[in-house]
């Protein structure tokens, strides 16, 4: 697995099948692992937030996501091994959990989102062994009890979707207590699974030129401001990179 960088922020040049093989090996030890998607908002925030940057540096797998990231990688001649669809990849992990007889826990979303997502996913993956689920907008006074409940459940796959940087901060603060095998940060995908967000994942211009859209994120309006800044920075990095010895 090759780790590369865009604007100094790391990502991995990985294929779906390679990551699935890797997650199988993760279950062979007692270490907690982290899989995260690198979207435009996450990349831009990590440039300003030191703790988020450190979190990414320490993640076991960083999957590039979204057409802005892919276009920037192309401009900078960075290798993207495969344009992975986040929703389908997350479902593949869930199907893997069934194949390996492992447990999952869903955590995140607002209001009834997590329950709707669970119901839809169970219809699609009936044998999914879910040891718990909880909404992400819980009262602060419930925090300790929720963390204890997750830790007691000890899920093999812990799917958390609270939007960046909230989910990264939550995982970093509670990683020693949730007792999860593999933690997967899914952003706003629970909204997609719940059917509360209409989202087209692939837009085909030509069969071989599929463009992946961003994972929905709370506060994604900020992307409108980040996008031009992002490509200006990418342009200057390309100039620097071309003259690099």
ZIFENSUL-V642404 format. One record per residue. N is the residue number from 1. RES is the residue in one small letter. SS is DSSP state (h for helix, s for strand, l for the rest). PHI is phi as a letter, one per 40 degrees, with the letter a starting at -180 (* if undefined). NEAR is the number of other C-alpha atoms within 8 Angstrom. Layout:
{{N,RES,SS,PHI,NEAR} {N,RES,SS,PHI,NEAR}}
This chain:
{{1,x,l,*,5} {2,x,s,c,6} {3,x,s,b,8} {4,x,s,b,10} {5,x,s,a,9} {6,x,s,b,12} {7,x,l,f,7} {8,x,l,g,5} {9,x,s,c,11} {10,x,s,c,11} {11,x,s,a,13} {12,x,s,b,12} {13,x,s,c,14} {14,x,l,b,12} {15,x,l,b,9} {16,x,h,d,9} {17,x,h,c,6} {18,x,h,c,8} {19,x,h,c,10} {20,x,h,c,10} {21,x,h,c,8} {22,x,h,c,8} {23,x,h,c,9} {24,x,h,c,8} {25,x,h,c,8} {26,x,h,d,11} {27,x,l,c,9} {28,x,l,c,6} {29,x,l,b,6} {30,x,l,b,6} {31,x,l,c,6} {32,x,l,c,9} {33,x,s,b,10} {34,x,s,b,11} {35,x,s,b,13} {36,x,s,b,12} {37,x,s,c,11} {38,x,s,c,11} {39,x,l,b,12} {40,x,h,d,13} {41,x,h,d,11} {42,x,h,c,10} {43,x,h,c,10} {44,x,h,c,10} {45,x,h,c,10} {46,x,h,c,12} {47,x,h,c,9} {48,x,h,b,6} {49,x,l,b,8} {50,x,h,c,8} {51,x,h,c,7} {52,x,h,c,12} {53,x,h,c,11} {54,x,h,c,8} {55,x,h,d,10} {56,x,h,c,11} {57,x,h,d,7} {58,x,h,c,6} {59,x,l,c,11} {60,x,l,c,7} {61,x,s,b,10} {62,x,s,b,13} {63,x,s,c,13} {64,x,s,c,15} {65,x,l,a,18} {66,x,l,h,13} {67,x,h,c,10} {68,x,h,c,8} {69,x,h,c,11} {70,x,h,c,12} {71,x,h,c,8} {72,x,h,c,11} {73,x,h,c,12} {74,x,h,c,9} {75,x,h,c,9} {76,x,l,c,11} {77,x,l,f,6} {78,x,l,c,10} {79,x,l,c,8} {80,x,l,b,10} {81,x,l,c,7} {82,x,l,a,8} {83,x,l,c,9} {84,x,l,c,11} {85,x,l,c,9} {86,x,h,d,10} {87,x,h,c,7} {88,x,h,c,7} {89,x,h,c,10} {90,x,h,c,9} {91,x,h,c,8} {92,x,h,c,8} {93,x,h,c,9} {94,x,h,c,11} {95,x,h,c,10} {96,x,h,c,9} {97,x,h,c,14} {98,x,h,c,12} {99,x,h,c,7} {100,x,l,c,6} {101,x,l,f,7} {102,x,l,b,11} {103,x,l,c,13} {104,x,s,b,16} {105,x,s,b,13} {106,x,s,b,13} {107,x,s,a,13} {108,x,s,i,13} {109,x,l,g,15} {110,x,l,b,9} {111,x,l,f,7} {112,x,l,c,8} {113,x,h,d,13} {114,x,h,c,18} {115,x,h,c,9} {116,x,h,c,11} {117,x,h,c,14} {118,x,h,d,11} {119,x,h,c,9} {120,x,h,c,10} {121,x,h,c,10} {122,x,h,c,10} {123,x,h,c,7} {124,x,h,c,6} {125,x,l,b,9} {126,x,l,d,7} {127,x,l,c,6} {128,x,l,d,12} {129,x,l,c,10} {130,x,s,c,9} {131,x,s,c,9} {132,x,s,i,9} {133,x,s,a,10} {134,x,s,a,8} {135,x,l,c,13} {136,x,l,c,10} {137,x,l,c,8} {138,x,l,c,7} {139,x,l,c,6} {140,x,h,d,5} {141,x,h,c,5} {142,x,h,c,8} {143,x,h,d,9} {144,x,h,c,7} {145,x,h,c,7} {146,x,h,c,8} {147,x,h,c,11} {148,x,h,c,10} {149,x,h,c,8} {150,x,h,c,13} {151,x,h,c,12} {152,x,h,c,8} {153,x,h,c,8} {154,x,l,f,10} {155,x,l,c,15} {156,x,l,c,11} {157,x,s,b,14} {158,x,s,b,14} {159,x,s,c,12} {160,x,s,b,13} {161,x,s,b,15} {162,x,l,b,13} {163,x,l,g,11} {164,x,l,c,11} {165,x,l,c,9} {166,x,h,c,8} {167,x,h,c,13} {168,x,h,c,11} {169,x,h,c,9} {170,x,h,c,8} {171,x,h,c,8} {172,x,h,c,8} {173,x,h,c,7} {174,x,h,b,9} {175,x,l,c,9} {176,x,l,c,6} {177,x,l,b,8} {178,x,l,c,12} {179,x,l,g,12} {180,x,l,c,13} {181,x,l,c,15} {182,x,s,b,13} {183,x,s,b,13} {184,x,s,b,11} {185,x,s,c,13} {186,x,l,b,15} {187,x,l,f,14} {188,x,l,c,14} {189,x,h,c,11} {190,x,h,c,14} {191,x,h,c,13} {192,x,h,c,12} {193,x,h,c,12} {194,x,h,c,15} {195,x,l,g,9} {196,x,l,c,8} {197,x,l,b,7} {198,x,l,c,6} {199,x,l,a,5} {200,x,l,c,6} {201,x,l,c,7} {202,x,s,b,8} {203,x,s,b,8} {204,x,s,c,8} {205,x,s,c,6} {206,x,s,b,6} {207,x,l,d,6} {208,x,l,c,4} {209,x,s,b,7} {210,x,s,c,10} {211,x,s,b,9} {212,x,s,c,13} {213,x,l,c,10} {214,x,l,c,9} {215,x,l,c,11} {216,x,l,c,8} {217,x,l,b,9} {218,x,l,d,8} {219,x,l,g,5} {220,x,h,c,9} {221,x,h,d,6} {222,x,h,c,8} {223,x,h,d,9} {224,x,h,c,8} {225,x,h,c,8} {226,x,h,c,10} {227,x,h,d,10} {228,x,h,c,8} {229,x,h,c,8} {230,x,h,d,9} {231,x,h,c,9} {232,x,h,c,8} {233,x,h,c,9} {234,x,h,c,13} {235,x,h,d,8} {236,x,h,c,8} {237,x,h,c,10} {238,x,h,c,10} {239,x,h,c,8} {240,x,h,c,8} {241,x,h,c,8} {242,x,h,c,6} {243,x,l,c,6} {244,x,l,c,5} {245,x,l,c,2}}
